[in-house]
Amino acid sequence: MRLRCAVLDDFQKVATEVADWSAVADDVEVVSFDRHFDGEDALAAALAEFDIVVTLRERVPFPGSLIARLPRLKLLVASGMRNSVIDYAAAEAHGVTVCGTASSSTPPVELTWALLLGLARGIVEENNALRSGGPWQSTVGADLHGRRLGLLGLGKIGSRVAQVGLAFGMRVTAWSQNLTRERAEEVGVELASSKEELLAGSDFVSVHLALSDRTRGLLGPAELALLKPTAYLVNTSRAAIVDQDALLDALRGGRIAGAGVDVFDVEPLPGDHPLRTAPRLLATPHLGYVSQANYATYYGQAVEDIRAFLDGSPVRRLP
């Protein structure tokens, strides 16, 4: 009897197209879901008859309470090799193997710059005006060359964002709680003396930190108040790093020039969420890791994980 595999959040309906699933076709029936299941009850009902689940990044939490309600679940595959929303202890206790996949940092770097450039040059506003018969030129673009780019975090993604900023002729500075001057110099950027100095002195601020107890709410009302009224904030990391209410207040009050956001406190974003109508906001629906190459890796290695599990030798086990 074939096992059943559920692929969650396949919004673009491409999971079975970007990878070759033939290696498991004889043993596994694959069902992809192109809509998001809100809440544990909906997930438990939808996944009750599945033995394998493939989930993208950290979009769907798998707490112990949900895992306990899925008695058929044997294998959980999550894209990436780090996932903070899976209860690994509960998975082990219920005999569920958890595996991951490789993931490239290139797509979020590129999206960061898409948002930053879109904000700086008013791309969406000008495009909408042009296509709707609106005014011919209504914005004056913010220059990048010679301006200061402040990076919160200088890891794999932050360091690559820094290189692009340097190529634009920007002055790039960085700060994080553990960042050393040696690491900053290695990347070719300046080490800010403090978080506050970076925020107050930057023309563009981009967030590239992992979410943790130390970074949750790192940018609250007091921190956002330090930004120049001409400054732009970009967050492609995790929504909870930036106080969402404080960001809304800053945008509505015109206290910053704008923000580019790819991550939200609730995803998918409800239709009536205030961020959908916030002024000075350029937002995308968590597209950071959504690219053809990354999806080919995610789903291609998910197939490998499933095949290895069926053969009794699981690979890329998490945590």
PyMOL commands that set and color helices and strands:
alter all, ss='L'
color gray80, all
select helices_A, chain A and resi 22-24+40-47+64-67+88-93+106-120+123-131+156-167+181-187+195-201+221-224+239-241+244-252+274-277+292-310
alter helices_A, ss='H'
color red, helices_A
select strands_A, chain A and resi 3-7+28-32+52-55+75-78+97-99+148-152+171-175+190-191+204-207+232-235+258-261+281-283
alter strands_A, ss='S'
color yellow, strands_A
deselect
rebuild
show_as cartoon
